[in-house]
Amino acid sequence: MADTTAPGTDIPARAWAELLLLSLIWGAVFFSVAIALREIGPMTSVLHRVGWAALLLWIIVAARKLPVPREARVWGAFLVMGALNNVIPFALMSWGQIQIGTGLTAIFNGMTAPFAVLVAAVFLRDEPLSARRLTGVLLGFVGVVVIKGPANLFALDPQALGTYAVLIGALSYAFAGAWAKRTLPDQPPMVAAAGMLTGSTLLMIPLAVLTDGMPTRALAPATWTAIAYYSVIGTAGAYLLYYRVLAMAGSGNLLLCTLIIPPTAILLGVAFLGESMTAQTLGGFALIAAGLAVIDGRVLRLLRRTSPG
């Protein structure tokens, strides 16, 4: 789907509302994953997320009578996309969330955009690394350093490993974006999402069984509720909403989601999971958010328009 709206272009009020809703949905995913992880393993959690979402999206694809690709090349691209966009980040972030908590996981997930800028500059010729984007990337990395503290950057304790896991997951998201742009530009978004999630499910079945054992249906109601939320609403439903917002606002404006997701996850973690945020963590998040704003560019353009002379 083409990007028809550049960052900073006026966005319809309905698109703003749906953009906010999408951010809230994704922010609450971290909370629901935390609930599920109390009873099931990280890999089983990911298997539920991609498996049920894939099933629902294929039902929608069939209902809309969308063409399903038959070429082995396309399904191979779906499999790689599923690994980069779902299996690696979901698995690493689920495990990392056990170590560092919901709010921090959501904050470090915000590094997806700075990583995407670097990956695009290396692998996509039409997205060079400008001075503004490089400044935003550097602000993001400084934010990570502030949160962890310079002395703890190369530690190997569980919290440090959890941080590395989440950051690698964010980097995987960045590679997924570049991969999709190069290999899946001609696929209908709904079919691409369903194919990607199918590839993810095929990869996750053996991983979940080997690490967590055979999945069981004997789970607490709260666990099933959490699974239903993050698979049906937070994944399948979010993809449907994502493409609606993309059509109305363009991919550039979807970067705003990355700014809204962490506060939602932080508030839910503090209110219901007993988590806390230090001034150091909030300061680091502010730097990451500033980096995202610089990458986005609209704040700088607004300052230029309002500056005297």
LOMARKOL-325624 format. One record per residue (C-alpha): residue number from 1; residue in one letter; x, y, z. Coordinates in Angstrom, 2 decimals. Layout:
<r NUM, a, <X, Y, Z>>,
...
END
This chain:
<r 1, m, <0.00, 0.00, 0.00>>,
<r 2, a, <1.41, 3.36, -0.97>>,
<r 3, d, <2.22, 5.98, 1.57>>,
<r 4, t, <0.09, 8.96, 0.58>>,
<r 5, t, <0.60, 11.21, 3.59>>,
<r 6, a, <3.95, 12.58, 4.72>>,
<r 7, p, <4.77, 13.31, 8.34>>,
<r 8, g, <3.37, 16.65, 9.40>>,
<r 9, t, <0.57, 16.68, 6.81>>,
<r 10, d, <-2.84, 17.48, 8.27>>,
<r 11, i, <-4.45, 14.27, 9.50>>,
<r 12, p, <-8.24, 13.80, 9.47>>,
<r 13, a, <-9.85, 13.84, 12.91>>,
<r 14, r, <-11.01, 10.25, 12.44>>,
<r 15, a, <-7.46, 9.17, 11.65>>,
<r 16, w, <-6.25, 10.88, 14.85>>,
<r 17, a, <-8.86, 8.99, 16.87>>,
<r 18, e, <-7.97, 5.65, 15.31>>,
<r 19, l, <-4.24, 6.37, 15.66>>,
<r 20, l, <-4.76, 6.99, 19.38>>,
<r 21, l, <-6.89, 3.84, 19.67>>,
<r 22, l, <-4.21, 1.76, 17.90>>,
<r 23, s, <-1.55, 3.11, 20.27>>,
<r 24, l, <-3.66, 2.28, 23.31>>,
<r 25, i, <-4.33, -1.24, 22.00>>,
<r 26, w, <-0.63, -1.92, 21.42>>,
<r 27, g, <0.30, -0.36, 24.75>>,
<r 28, a, <-2.08, -2.69, 26.57>>,
<r 29, v, <-0.55, -5.70, 24.79>>,
<r 30, f, <2.49, -5.49, 27.09>>,
<r 31, f, <0.18, -5.62, 30.11>>,
<r 32, s, <-1.81, -8.61, 28.80>>,
<r 33, v, <1.40, -10.47, 27.96>>,
<r 34, a, <2.58, -9.91, 31.54>>,
<r 35, i, <-0.65, -11.49, 32.81>>,
<r 36, a, <-0.29, -14.53, 30.53>>,
<r 37, l, <3.37, -15.03, 31.45>>,
<r 38, r, <2.33, -15.73, 35.03>>,
<r 39, e, <1.07, -19.14, 33.90>>,
<r 40, i, <2.58, -19.99, 30.51>>,
<r 41, g, <6.09, -19.80, 29.06>>,
<r 42, p, <7.26, -17.03, 26.71>>,
<r 43, m, <7.30, -19.25, 23.61>>,
<r 44, t, <3.83, -20.62, 24.31>>,
<r 45, s, <2.63, -17.06, 24.79>>,
<r 46, v, <3.96, -16.12, 21.35>>,
<r 47, l, <2.46, -19.24, 19.77>>,
<r 48, h, <-0.98, -18.29, 21.05>>,
<r 49, r, <-0.52, -14.75, 19.81>>,
<r 50, v, <0.41, -15.57, 16.23>>,
<r 51, g, <-1.68, -18.74, 15.87>>,
<r 52, w, <-5.09, -17.32, 16.80>>,
<r 53, a, <-4.38, -14.06, 14.95>>,
<r 54, a, <-3.44, -15.97, 11.76>>,
<r 55, l, <-6.66, -18.00, 11.94>>,
<r 56, l, <-8.80, -14.88, 12.31>>,
<r 57, l, <-7.08, -13.03, 9.48>>,
<r 58, w, <-7.46, -15.97, 7.08>>,
<r 59, i, <-11.18, -16.00, 7.86>>,
<r 60, i, <-11.32, -12.31, 6.92>>,
<r 61, v, <-9.26, -12.93, 3.76>>,
<r 62, a, <-11.69, -15.69, 2.72>>,
<r 63, a, <-14.71, -13.51, 3.51>>,
<r 64, r, <-13.32, -10.70, 1.34>>,
<r 65, k, <-12.35, -13.19, -1.40>>,
<r 66, l, <-8.85, -11.80, -1.60>>,
<r 67, p, <-6.39, -13.64, -3.90>>,
<r 68, v, <-4.04, -15.99, -2.05>>,
<r 69, p, <-0.52, -16.23, -3.55>>,
<r 70, r, <0.72, -19.61, -4.74>>,
<r 71, e, <4.34, -18.83, -5.59>>,
<r 72, a, <6.96, -20.48, -3.40>>,
<r 73, r, <8.96, -17.23, -3.49>>,
<r 74, v, <6.13, -15.30, -1.84>>,
<r 75, w, <5.59, -17.91, 0.88>>,
<r 76, g, <9.32, -17.97, 1.54>>,
<r 77, a, <9.18, -14.19, 1.99>>,
<r 78, f, <6.22, -14.63, 4.37>>,
<r 79, l, <8.25, -17.11, 6.41>>,
<r 80, v, <11.22, -14.74, 6.70>>,
<r 81, m, <8.88, -11.85, 7.48>>,
<r 82, g, <7.21, -13.94, 10.18>>,
<r 83, a, <10.58, -14.65, 11.76>>,
<r 84, l, <11.73, -11.03, 11.66>>,
<r 85, n, <8.47, -9.30, 12.56>>,
<r 86, n, <6.92, -11.81, 14.98>>,
<r 87, v, <8.97, -14.80, 16.11>>,
<r 88, i, <12.22, -13.03, 17.04>>,
<r 89, p, <10.81, -9.82, 18.55>>,
<r 90, f, <7.79, -11.42, 20.25>>,
<r 91, a, <9.88, -14.21, 21.77>>,
<r 92, l, <12.74, -11.97, 22.89>>,
<r 93, m, <10.44, -9.30, 24.28>>,
<r 94, s, <8.26, -11.82, 26.11>>,
<r 95, w, <11.34, -13.29, 27.77>>,
<r 96, g, <12.83, -9.86, 28.38>>,
<r 97, q, <9.61, -8.62, 29.93>>,
<r 98, i, <9.95, -11.24, 32.66>>,
<r 99, q, <13.32, -9.73, 33.57>>,
<r 100, i, <12.71, -5.98, 33.30>>,
<r 101, g, <8.96, -5.42, 33.57>>,
<r 102, t, <6.19, -4.08, 31.35>>,
<r 103, g, <7.02, -0.38, 31.28>>,
<r 104, l, <10.71, -0.79, 30.45>>,
<r 105, t, <9.89, -3.31, 27.71>>,
<r 106, a, <7.55, -0.80, 26.08>>,
<r 107, i, <10.15, 1.98, 26.39>>,
<r 108, f, <12.92, -0.06, 24.79>>,
<r 109, n, <10.46, -1.20, 22.12>>,
<r 110, g, <10.45, 2.47, 21.11>>,
<r 111, m, <13.98, 1.98, 19.78>>,
<r 112, t, <12.40, 0.29, 16.76>>,
<r 113, a, <12.23, 3.61, 14.91>>,
<r 114, p, <15.91, 4.62, 15.44>>,
<r 115, f, <16.98, 1.11, 14.43>>,
<r 116, a, <14.72, 1.31, 11.37>>,
<r 117, v, <16.44, 4.53, 10.28>>,
<r 118, l, <19.85, 2.83, 10.42>>,
<r 119, v, <18.69, -0.36, 8.68>>,
<r 120, a, <16.94, 1.61, 5.93>>,
<r 121, a, <20.04, 3.73, 5.34>>,
<r 122, v, <22.10, 0.57, 4.80>>,
<r 123, f, <19.67, -1.56, 2.79>>,
<r 124, l, <17.24, 0.88, 1.10>>,
<r 125, r, <18.66, 3.36, -1.39>>,
<r 126, d, <15.68, 5.73, -1.19>>,
<r 127, e, <16.04, 6.34, 2.57>>,
<r 128, p, <19.47, 7.92, 3.17>>,
<r 129, l, <20.67, 8.82, 6.65>>,
<r 130, s, <20.18, 12.60, 6.93>>,
<r 131, a, <21.69, 14.74, 9.68>>,
<r 132, r, <18.27, 15.14, 11.31>>,
<r 133, r, <17.61, 11.41, 11.37>>,
<r 134, l, <21.09, 10.67, 12.68>>,
<r 135, t, <20.49, 13.17, 15.50>>,
<r 136, g, <17.28, 11.38, 16.40>>,
<r 137, v, <19.03, 8.02, 16.40>>,
<r 138, l, <21.77, 9.31, 18.69>>,
<r 139, l, <19.21, 10.76, 21.10>>,
<r 140, g, <17.53, 7.35, 21.27>>,
<r 141, f, <20.78, 5.59, 22.10>>,
<r 142, v, <21.65, 8.19, 24.72>>,
<r 143, g, <18.24, 7.52, 26.27>>,
<r 144, v, <19.06, 3.82, 26.54>>,
<r 145, v, <22.41, 4.65, 28.18>>,
<r 146, v, <20.70, 6.95, 30.69>>,
<r 147, i, <18.15, 4.29, 31.64>>,
<r 148, k, <20.72, 1.54, 32.12>>,
<r 149, g, <23.54, 3.70, 33.42>>,
<r 150, p, <26.97, 3.68, 31.69>>,
<r 151, a, <28.43, 1.29, 34.25>>,
<r 152, n, <25.71, -1.32, 33.56>>,
<r 153, l, <25.76, -1.31, 29.76>>,
<r 154, f, <27.87, -4.46, 29.46>>,
<r 155, a, <26.61, -6.30, 32.54>>,
<r 156, l, <25.35, -9.89, 32.21>>,
<r 157, d, <22.82, -10.01, 35.05>>,
<r 158, p, <19.19, -11.03, 34.25>>,
<r 159, q, <17.98, -7.41, 33.98>>,
<r 160, a, <20.76, -6.52, 31.56>>,
<r 161, l, <20.09, -9.62, 29.47>>,
<r 162, g, <16.40, -8.76, 29.45>>,
<r 163, t, <17.26, -5.29, 28.15>>,
<r 164, y, <19.47, -6.72, 25.40>>,
<r 165, a, <16.72, -9.15, 24.42>>,
<r 166, v, <14.15, -6.37, 24.01>>,
<r 167, l, <16.57, -4.18, 22.06>>,
<r 168, i, <17.45, -7.05, 19.71>>,
<r 169, g, <13.71, -7.57, 19.25>>,
<r 170, a, <13.35, -3.90, 18.28>>,
<r 171, l, <16.23, -4.30, 15.82>>,
<r 172, s, <14.46, -7.31, 14.32>>,
<r 173, y, <11.35, -5.17, 13.76>>,
<r 174, a, <13.55, -2.72, 11.86>>,
<r 175, f, <14.91, -5.46, 9.59>>,
<r 176, a, <11.34, -6.69, 9.05>>,
<r 177, g, <10.32, -3.28, 7.69>>,
<r 178, a, <13.17, -3.26, 5.19>>,
<r 179, w, <12.48, -6.87, 4.20>>,
<r 180, a, <8.78, -6.18, 3.58>>,
<r 181, k, <9.55, -3.16, 1.43>>,
<r 182, r, <11.96, -5.14, -0.75>>,
<r 183, t, <10.09, -8.46, -1.06>>,
<r 184, l, <6.34, -7.92, -0.42>>,
<r 185, p, <5.38, -4.60, -2.04>>,
<r 186, d, <2.82, -6.17, -4.38>>,
<r 187, q, <0.84, -8.17, -1.82>>,
<r 188, p, <-2.52, -6.98, -0.41>>,
<r 189, p, <-1.85, -5.90, 3.20>>,
<r 190, m, <-4.36, -8.33, 4.70>>,
<r 191, v, <-2.95, -11.28, 2.77>>,
<r 192, a, <0.60, -10.27, 3.68>>,
<r 193, a, <-0.32, -10.07, 7.38>>,
<r 194, a, <-2.10, -13.45, 7.30>>,
<r 195, g, <0.79, -15.08, 5.43>>,
<r 196, m, <3.35, -13.60, 7.78>>,
<r 197, l, <1.46, -14.83, 10.86>>,
<r 198, t, <1.11, -18.27, 9.28>>,
<r 199, g, <4.87, -18.43, 8.80>>,
<r 200, s, <5.30, -17.28, 12.40>>,
<r 201, t, <2.99, -20.02, 13.65>>,
<r 202, l, <4.86, -22.73, 11.75>>,
<r 203, l, <8.12, -21.56, 13.30>>,
<r 204, m, <6.70, -21.18, 16.81>>,
<r 205, i, <5.09, -24.63, 17.14>>,
<r 206, p, <8.39, -26.56, 17.52>>,
<r 207, l, <9.99, -23.74, 19.55>>,
<r 208, a, <7.11, -23.67, 22.03>>,
<r 209, v, <6.97, -27.45, 22.41>>,
<r 210, l, <10.74, -27.78, 22.87>>,
<r 211, t, <11.05, -24.98, 25.43>>,
<r 212, d, <7.72, -24.96, 27.29>>,
<r 213, g, <6.27, -28.40, 26.57>>,
<r 214, m, <2.94, -29.18, 24.92>>,
<r 215, p, <0.44, -26.32, 25.29>>,
<r 216, t, <-2.51, -27.04, 27.55>>,
<r 217, r, <-6.07, -25.78, 27.63>>,
<r 218, a, <-6.16, -25.99, 31.44>>,
<r 219, l, <-5.41, -22.31, 32.02>>,
<r 220, a, <-6.93, -19.80, 34.40>>,
<r 221, p, <-9.69, -17.53, 33.02>>,
<r 222, a, <-7.41, -14.50, 33.45>>,
<r 223, t, <-4.76, -16.17, 31.28>>,
<r 224, w, <-7.24, -16.99, 28.52>>,
<r 225, t, <-8.58, -13.44, 28.68>>,
<r 226, a, <-5.07, -12.07, 28.28>>,
<r 227, i, <-4.37, -14.44, 25.37>>,
<r 228, a, <-7.64, -13.45, 23.70>>,
<r 229, y, <-6.77, -9.78, 24.04>>,
<r 230, y, <-3.24, -9.84, 22.71>>,
<r 231, s, <-3.96, -12.32, 19.89>>,
<r 232, v, <-7.43, -11.28, 18.67>>,
<r 233, i, <-7.46, -7.57, 19.54>>,
<r 234, g, <-3.78, -6.70, 19.99>>,
<r 235, t, <-2.56, -8.56, 16.88>>,
<r 236, a, <-5.30, -9.43, 14.37>>,
<r 237, g, <-7.53, -6.48, 15.24>>,
<r 238, a, <-4.55, -4.14, 15.45>>,
<r 239, y, <-3.46, -5.12, 11.93>>,
<r 240, l, <-6.93, -4.28, 10.60>>,
<r 241, l, <-6.82, -0.91, 12.34>>,
<r 242, y, <-3.20, -0.34, 11.32>>,
<r 243, y, <-4.01, -0.54, 7.62>>,
<r 244, r, <-7.02, 1.76, 8.05>>,
<r 245, v, <-4.82, 4.39, 9.71>>,
<r 246, l, <-2.11, 3.82, 7.10>>,
<r 247, a, <-4.59, 4.57, 4.31>>,
<r 248, m, <-5.86, 7.75, 6.03>>,
<r 249, a, <-2.67, 9.15, 7.56>>,
<r 250, g, <0.28, 7.53, 5.80>>,
<r 251, s, <3.17, 5.54, 7.24>>,
<r 252, g, <5.07, 8.65, 8.35>>,
<r 253, n, <2.35, 9.61, 10.81>>,
<r 254, l, <2.21, 6.09, 12.24>>,
<r 255, l, <5.48, 6.91, 14.00>>,
<r 256, l, <3.30, 8.76, 16.51>>,
<r 257, c, <2.19, 5.34, 17.81>>,
<r 258, t, <5.69, 4.75, 19.09>>,
<r 259, l, <5.40, 7.85, 21.27>>,
<r 260, i, <2.02, 6.91, 22.76>>,
<r 261, i, <2.56, 3.18, 23.42>>,
<r 262, p, <5.06, 3.44, 26.34>>,
<r 263, p, <2.92, 5.75, 28.55>>,
<r 264, t, <-0.01, 3.33, 28.21>>,
<r 265, a, <2.14, 0.34, 29.17>>,
<r 266, i, <3.80, 2.27, 32.01>>,
<r 267, l, <0.49, 3.37, 33.53>>,
<r 268, l, <-0.97, -0.16, 33.36>>,
<r 269, g, <2.19, -1.63, 34.87>>,
<r 270, v, <2.21, 0.86, 37.74>>,
<r 271, a, <-1.53, 0.62, 38.40>>,
<r 272, f, <-2.02, -3.16, 38.20>>,
<r 273, l, <1.36, -4.90, 38.33>>,
<r 274, g, <3.05, -2.97, 41.13>>,
<r 275, e, <5.81, -1.64, 38.88>>,
<r 276, s, <7.55, 1.67, 39.48>>,
<r 277, m, <9.39, 4.14, 37.29>>,
<r 278, t, <12.48, 5.98, 38.56>>,
<r 279, a, <13.36, 9.53, 37.54>>,
<r 280, q, <16.34, 8.08, 35.68>>,
<r 281, t, <14.08, 5.78, 33.64>>,
<r 282, l, <11.63, 8.56, 32.83>>,
<r 283, g, <14.52, 10.83, 31.83>>,
<r 284, g, <15.84, 8.16, 29.47>>,
<r 285, f, <12.36, 7.69, 28.01>>,
<r 286, a, <12.13, 11.45, 27.45>>,
<r 287, l, <15.37, 11.30, 25.43>>,
<r 288, i, <14.11, 8.35, 23.35>>,
<r 289, a, <10.84, 10.22, 22.76>>,
<r 290, a, <12.79, 13.33, 21.75>>,
<r 291, g, <14.77, 11.20, 19.31>>,
<r 292, l, <11.56, 9.88, 17.79>>,
<r 293, a, <10.23, 13.42, 17.49>>,
<r 294, v, <13.41, 14.54, 15.70>>,
<r 295, i, <13.24, 11.57, 13.34>>,
<r 296, d, <9.58, 12.40, 12.66>>,
<r 297, g, <10.51, 16.03, 11.96>>,
<r 298, r, <7.17, 17.77, 12.42>>,
<r 299, v, <8.19, 19.43, 15.72>>,
<r 300, l, <11.26, 20.98, 14.06>>,
<r 301, r, <9.13, 22.21, 11.15>>,
<r 302, l, <6.66, 23.76, 13.57>>,
<r 303, l, <9.48, 25.54, 15.40>>,
<r 304, r, <10.80, 26.91, 12.12>>,
<r 305, r, <7.35, 28.25, 11.16>>,
<r 306, t, <6.82, 29.93, 14.53>>,
<r 307, s, <10.36, 31.29, 14.93>>,
<r 308, p, <10.69, 35.07, 14.31>>,
<r 309, g, <12.34, 35.79, 10.97>>,
END
